[in-house]
Amino acid sequence: MVRNAQRLATALTAILVLLGVGATAANAAVAARDAAWAKAFVGQQATSSAQLQKQIDTQLRIAPGGRQTAVNEISYDNGTFVVTFALPGQAKVAAVEDCPSGWFCFYDHTAYGYPRGKLSSCYWQDLAKWGWNDRTESSSNGTSDDVEYINHYDKGNPANGDTYDQYLWDDLPFFAKGNVPYPNMADHVYRFC
């Protein structure tokens, strides 16, 4: 019954698109589905070098502008933001934080599971710029400053900007959380330098 409902919805969407009615809504639905799939795909453990490269390529489609700097790493803005993937055969979940000194890190999975994003920049940063919004399940702070994690909330009106953004949690200096209190909700970070 669910499959029939999905087929009917797909057929109706196709008809509306052909008629030019609701094309924007249909395109938005497809884009949202594709974005969700891409984020899930890059968060999987790669089983081969070929799959790892596809994950790197997918991350670069999610957030263009970076460049691959190692077999398992992408750098954005001349090293401002770095995404590191687990190598095939390497444990995706190390259960030990590995954020380098001077950086603060956020992980796609609990227990510091890769992929890992890392930043060292001060002040407010928009994680969506690098395709990392709503992707943090554990975090670590290797800096001497507090780092806040923030959920973007515009009350359904983009004109509100960041006015109603919501504080989620903070990481004190040299502190880590293997399981953050509000997983997959962080859209912004703020390092108090």
VOBA-1610 file (N, C-alpha, C; in pm, whole numbers, padded with zeros to 5 digits, always signed):
BEGIN
Met+00082-00118+00000Met+00000+00000+00000Met+00087+00127+00000Val+00195+00126+00079Val+00286+00240+00082Val+00351+00257-00055Arg+00391+00145-00116Arg+00454+00152-00247Arg+00358+00211-00350Asn+00230+00172-00345Asn+00132+00228-00438Asn+00115+00377-00417Ala+00116+00421-00291Ala+00102+00563-00261Ala+00223+00640-00314Gln+00342+00581-00299Gln+00462+00646-00351Gln+00457+00656-00504Arg+00412+00550-00569Arg+00400+00553-00715Arg+00301+00658-00761Leu+00189+00667-00690Leu+00087+00766-00724Leu+00143+00907-00706Ala+00213+00930-00595Ala+00271+01062-00572Ala+00373+01098-00679Thr+00454+01001-00718Thr+00554+01023-00823Thr+00486+01054-00955Ala+00383+00979-00988Ala+00310+01002-01113Ala+00243+01139-01114Leu+00182+01178-01002Leu+00118+01309-00995Leu+00220+01421-01007Thr+00334+01404-00941Thr+00439+01505-00952Thr+00486+01518-01096Ala+00504+01405-01166Ala+00547+01407-01306Ala+00444+01478-01392Ile+00317+01452-01370Ile+00210+01517-01447Ile+00212+01667-01422Leu+00225+01708-01294Leu+00228+01850-01262Leu+00349+01919-01326Val+00461+01851-01326Val+00580+01908-01388Val+00559+01924-01538Leu+00500+01822-01601Leu+00473+01831-01745Leu+00377+01945-01776Leu+00281+01967-01689Leu+00185+02075-01710Leu+00241+02210-01668Gly+00357+02209-01603Gly+00416+02335-01558Gly+00358+02382-01427Val+00277+02301-01360Val+00216+02338-01233Val+00295+02272-01122Gly+00342+02347-01030Gly+00412+02290-00916Gly+00552+02243-00949Ala+00606+02288-01062Ala+00740+02244-01099Ala+00842+02283-00993Thr+00827+02401-00936Thr+00920+02445-00833Thr+00913+02355-00711Ala+00794+02320-00668Ala+00778+02233-00552Ala+00835+02094-00581Ala+00810+02043-00701Ala+00861+01911-00737Ala+01013+01913-00743Asn+01069+02019-00802Asn+01215+02031-00809Asn+01275+02043-00670Ala+01211+02117-00583Ala+01260+02133-00446Ala+01256+02000-00372Ala+01151+01922-00393Ala+01141+01791-00327Ala+01251+01697-00375Val+01276+01699-00505Val+01383+01614-00560Val+01518+01661-00506Ala+01541+01790-00503Ala+01668+01844-00453Ala+01689+01807-00306Ala+01583+01818-00225Ala+01593+01782-00082Ala+01624+01634-00065Arg+01560+01549-00145Arg+01585+01405-00138Arg+01729+01374-00177Asp+01776+01437-00284Asp+01913+01414-00330Asp+02015+01463-00226Ala+01988+01577-00163Ala+02079+01630-00061Ala+02086+01537+00059Ala+01972+01484+00100Ala+01969+01391+00214Ala+02046+01264+00179Trp+02029+01213+00058Trp+02102+01094+00016Trp+02252+01122+00016Ala+02292+01237-00037Ala+02435+01270-00047Ala+02498+01278+00091Lys+02431+01343+00186Lys+02486+01354+00322Lys+02496+01216+00388Ala+02399+01130+00364Ala+02405+00994+00419Ala+02520+00917+00354Phe+02538+00933+00225Phe+02643+00859+00153Phe+02782+00898+00202Val+02808+01028+00218Val+02942+01069+00261Val+02970+01028+00405Gly+02865+00999+00483Gly+02883+00959+00621Gly+02907+00810+00640Gln+02899+00732+00534Gln+02920+00587+00543Gln+03069+00554+00549Gln+03100+00437+00598Gln+03238+00387+00595Gln+03269+00340+00453Ala+03371+00396+00392Ala+03411+00353+00258Ala+03471+00213+00267Thr+03434+00127+00174Thr+03486-00009+00172Thr+03598-00027+00070Ser+03620+00076-00011Ser+03726+00068-00113Ser+03776+00209-00143Ser+03888+00215-00208Ser+03943+00345-00250Ser+03849+00413-00349Ala+03785+00335-00435Ala+03691+00391-00533Ala+03571+00454-00463Gln+03518+00386-00360Gln+03404+00442-00288Gln+03446+00567-00211Leu+03566+00567-00152Leu+03616+00686-00083Leu+03624+00804-00179Gln+03674+00780-00301Gln+03682+00888-00398Gln+03543+00939-00436Lys+03446+00849-00447Lys+03308+00892-00476Lys+03254+00977-00361Gln+03290+00943-00237Gln+03247+01024-00123Gln+03311+01163-00128Ile+03439+01168-00162Ile+03508+01297-00177Ile+03438+01380-00285Asp+03411+01318-00399Asp+03344+01387-00510Asp+03204+01434-00469Thr+03132+01351-00393Thr+02998+01389-00347Thr+03005+01506-00250Gln+03101+01503-00157Gln+03118+01617-00065Gln+03146+01744-00143Leu+03224+01737-00248Leu+03254+01855-00329Leu+03132+01903-00408Arg+03039+01812-00438Arg+02912+01854-00501Arg+02821+01920-00397Ile+02820+01865-00275Ile+02739+01923-00168Ile+02787+02065-00139Ala+02918+02080-00131Ala+02978+02210-00097Ala+03093+02238-00193Pro+03063+02295-00309Pro+03168+02326-00406Pro+03267+02428-00349Gly+03384+02433-00409Gly+03482+02533-00370Gly+03600+02477-00293Gly+03591+02352-00250Gly+03704+02291-00182Gly+03794+02222-00283Arg+03906+02173-00232Arg+03994+02094-00318Arg+04047+01976-00238Gln+04063+01867-00306Gln+04113+01747-00242Gln+04262+01766-00215Thr+04302+01752-00088Thr+04440+01776-00048Thr+04511+01648-00005Ala+04438+01541+00009Ala+04494+01409+00042Ala+04393+01307-00008Val+04429+01181-00004Val+04339+01076-00053Val+04206+01076+00023Asn+04206+01123+00150Asn+04085+01121+00231Asn+04053+01258+00290Glu+04097+01367+00225Glu+04079+01498+00285Glu+04044+01604+00181Ile+03957+01697+00223Ile+03919+01812+00142Ile+03946+01937+00225Ser+04002+02038+00161Ser+04030+02164+00227Ser+03950+02275+00159Tyr+03888+02359+00240Tyr+03812+02474+00190Tyr+03879+02603+00236Asp+03865+02705+00156Asp+03914+02839+00191Asp+04058+02836+00240Asn+04145+02775+00160Asn+04288+02768+00192Asn+04317+02707+00329Gly+04241+02605+00364Gly+04266+02533+00489Gly+04186+02582+00608Thr+04095+02676+00586Thr+04012+02725+00697Thr+03925+02613+00753Phe+03863+02536+00665Phe+03777+02424+00703Phe+03830+02300+00633Val+03845+02191+00708Val+03900+02068+00652Val+03807+01952+00688Val+03773+01872+00587Val+03693+01750+00607Val+03787+01631+00589Thr+03786+01540+00686Thr+03868+01420+00677Thr+03776+01298+00684Phe+03794+01206+00592Phe+03717+01081+00587Phe+03803+00968+00641Ala+03738+00866+00697Ala+03810+00745+00738Ala+03857+00673+00612Leu+03977+00621+00617Leu+04028+00541+00506Leu+03958+00406+00504Pro+03944+00343+00389Pro+03887+00209+00386Pro+03966+00115+00478Gly+03896+00041+00561Gly+03959-00050+00655Gly+03995+00014+00787Gln+03996+00147+00792Gln+04024+00219+00916Gln+03893+00228+00995Ala+03900+00217+01124Ala+03780+00227+01206Ala+03717+00364+01188Lys+03590+00365+01152Lys+03518+00491+01134Lys+03492+00556+01269Val+03466+00475+01371Val+03441+00524+01505Val+03560+00485+01591Ala+03640+00584+01627Ala+03760+00555+01705Ala+03730+00550+01855Ala+03619+00610+01898Ala+03580+00620+02038Ala+03680+00703+02118Val+03774+00766+02049Val+03870+00856+02111Val+03876+00980+02023Glu+03858+01094+02084Glu+03862+01216+02002Glu+04004+01237+01953Asp+04016+01293+01834Asp+04147+01312+01773Asp+04161+01451+01711Cys+04097+01548+01775Cys+04101+01685+01724Cys+04239+01746+01753Pro+04308+01794+01650Pro+04441+01852+01672Pro+04436+01978+01758Ser+04542+02003+01829Ser+04555+02123+01910Ser+04540+02247+01822Gly+04465+02344+01870Gly+04443+02467+01795Gly+04321+02464+01704Trp+04255+02351+01697Trp+04135+02333+01614Trp+04018+02294+01703Phe+03896+02314+01652Phe+03780+02251+01712Phe+03715+02166+01604Cys+03665+02050+01644Cys+03621+01949+01548Cys+03479+01904+01576Phe+03413+01860+01472Phe+03279+01804+01482Phe+03275+01682+01393Tyr+03208+01581+01443Tyr+03210+01450+01379Tyr+03069+01414+01332Asp+03063+01343+01222Asp+02936+01304+01161Asp+02864+01196+01240His+02934+01132+01334His+02877+01022+01412His+02914+01037+01559Thr+02843+00965+01644Thr+02878+00963+01786Thr+03014+00897+01803Ala+03070+00912+01923Ala+03199+00852+01958Ala+03309+00892+01859Tyr+03301+01016+01807Tyr+03403+01073+01721Tyr+03418+00996+01591Gly+03303+00954+01536Gly+03303+00880+01411Gly+03315+00971+01290Tyr+03400+00932+01200Tyr+03426+01007+01078Tyr+03310+00997+00980Pro+03303+01097+00890Pro+03392+01206+00859Pro+03399+01308+00973Arg+03511+01380+00974Arg+03534+01484+01074Arg+03555+01616+01002Gly+03488+01721+01052Gly+03514+01856+01007Gly+03595+01927+01112Lys+03684+02017+01070Lys+03760+02092+01170Lys+03779+02236+01125Leu+03776+02324+01224Leu+03793+02468+01204Leu+03888+02521+01310Ser+03950+02633+01282Ser+04027+02703+01384Ser+03988+02851+01390Ser+03900+02893+01301Ser+03863+03034+01289Ser+03787+03085+01412Cys+03807+03212+01438Cys+03736+03278+01547Cys+03599+03328+01499Tyr+03513+03349+01594Tyr+03382+03411+01577Tyr+03285+03319+01502Trp+03184+03379+01441Trp+03069+03306+01385Trp+03106+03245+01251Gln+03069+03118+01233Gln+03091+03048+01106Gln+02962+02974+01069Asp+02928+02975+00941Asp+02811+02906+00889Asp+02853+02771+00834Leu+02815+02663+00901Leu+02855+02529+00859Leu+02794+02488+00725Ala+02682+02548+00686Ala+02619+02516+00558Ala+02711+02551+00441Lys+02796+02649+00459Lys+02891+02690+00354Lys+02976+02571+00309Trp+03000+02478+00402Trp+03083+02361+00372Trp+03003+02231+00372Gly+02869+02244+00369Gly+02785+02125+00365Gly+02783+02048+00497Trp+02811+02115+00607Trp+02819+02045+00737Trp+02703+02082+00829Asn+02605+02155+00783Asn+02490+02185+00868Asn+02412+02057+00896Asp+02362+02045+01018Asp+02281+01930+01062Asp+02357+01798+01049Arg+02487+01797+01077Arg+02567+01676+01062Arg+02655+01646+01183Thr+02636+01711+01296Thr+02727+01691+01409Thr+02663+01604+01516Glu+02729+01491+01547Glu+02683+01401+01653Glu+02781+01392+01769Ser+02907+01433+01747Ser+03004+01444+01855Ser+03097+01561+01822Ser+03162+01616+01926Ser+03244+01735+01904Ser+03363+01735+01999Ser+03462+01815+01964Ser+03583+01824+02044Ser+03644+01962+02025Asn+03698+02016+02131Asn+03757+02149+02127Asn+03904+02141+02169Gly+03993+02159+02073Gly+04136+02158+02101Gly+04193+02298+02112Thr+04107+02396+02141Thr+04152+02535+02154Thr+04141+02580+02299Ser+04193+02698+02327Ser+04183+02754+02462Ser+04062+02847+02476Asp+03967+02838+02379Asp+03848+02924+02380Asp+03722+02839+02383Asp+03614+02897+02436Asp+03483+02831+02428Asp+03435+02830+02284Val+03362+02724+02248Val+03301+02713+02115Val+03153+02679+02135Glu+03066+02761+02078Glu+02921+02736+02085Glu+02871+02677+01954Tyr+02773+02590+01967Tyr+02704+02531+01852Tyr+02562+02587+01850Ile+02517+02628+01732Ile+02393+02704+01718Ile+02306+02644+01609Asn+02176+02638+01634Asn+02078+02592+01535Asn+02018+02714+01465His+02019+02712+01334His+01958+02822+01258His+01806+02806+01262Tyr+01738+02913+01298Tyr+01592+02911+01307Tyr+01539+03048+01264Asp+01476+03051+01149Asp+01424+03178+01100Asp+01271+03185+01105Lys+01209+03092+01178Lys+01062+03087+01193Lys+00992+03076+01058Gly+01055+03012+00962Gly+00994+02992+00831Gly+00999+03113+00741Asn+01068+03218+00784Asn+01076+03340+00704Asn+01224+03377+00688Pro+01281+03354+00569Pro+01422+03386+00549Pro+01459+03530+00581Ala+01362+03621+00575Ala+01390+03761+00606Ala+01432+03779+00752Asn+01399+03682+00839Asn+01439+03690+00980Asn+01588+03665+00999Gly+01653+03612+00896Gly+01797+03587+00906Gly+01831+03498+01025Asp+01927+03543+01105Asp+01973+03466+01221Asp+01916+03518+01352Thr+01815+03604+01345Thr+01758+03667+01463Thr+01713+03567+01568Tyr+01654+03457+01528Tyr+01596+03361+01622Tyr+01680+03233+01636Asp+01806+03238+01592Asp+01891+03120+01607Asp+01895+03075+01753Gln+01913+02943+01772Gln+01904+02885+01906Gln+02037+02822+01948Tyr+02082+02859+02066Tyr+02200+02799+02126Tyr+02171+02652+02154Leu+02263+02563+02118Leu+02246+02420+02142Leu+02335+02371+02255Trp+02467+02390+02243Trp+02561+02349+02347Trp+02692+02422+02324Asp+02781+02410+02422Asp+02915+02464+02400Asp+03018+02361+02445Asp+03135+02374+02386Asp+03250+02294+02425Asp+03349+02387+02493Leu+03379+02357+02617Leu+03479+02434+02689Leu+03617+02403+02631Pro+03716+02486+02661Pro+03851+02459+02610Pro+03898+02317+02645Phe+03956+02251+02548Phe+04014+02117+02563Phe+03913+02017+02620Phe+03789+02027+02572Phe+03681+01940+02619Phe+03617+01873+02498Ala+03564+01755+02520Ala+03502+01681+02408Ala+03371+01618+02453Lys+03283+01598+02357Lys+03154+01532+02381Lys+03139+01419+02278Gly+03142+01295+02326Gly+03126+01181+02237Gly+02985+01164+02186Asn+02891+01234+02249Asn+02751+01230+02208Asn+02692+01366+02245Val+02675+01453+02147Val+02627+01589+02175Val+02481+01586+02219Pro+02436+01688+02296Pro+02298+01687+02346Pro+02191+01705+02237Tyr+02224+01770+02127Tyr+02128+01792+02019Tyr+02191+01749+01887Pro+02192+01618+01860Pro+02260+01570+01740Pro+02193+01617+01611Asn+02276+01641+01511Asn+02232+01676+01376Asn+02144+01800+01372Met+02175+01897+01458Met+02100+02023+01458Met+02190+02145+01440Ala+02319+02133+01459Ala+02409+02249+01453Ala+02423+02299+01310Asp+02398+02428+01293Asp+02413+02494+01163Asp+02524+02597+01164His+02554+02651+01281His+02657+02753+01296His+02745+02718+01416Val+02865+02771+01417Val+02952+02762+01534Val+03006+02901+01563Tyr+03042+02922+01690Tyr+03100+03051+01729Tyr+03214+03023+01826Arg+03334+03060+01784Arg+03451+03047+01871Arg+03481+03183+01934Phe+03484+03188+02065Phe+03509+03311+02138Phe+03659+03334+02151Cys+03719+03406+02057Cys+03863+03433+02060Cys+03889+03569+02122
//
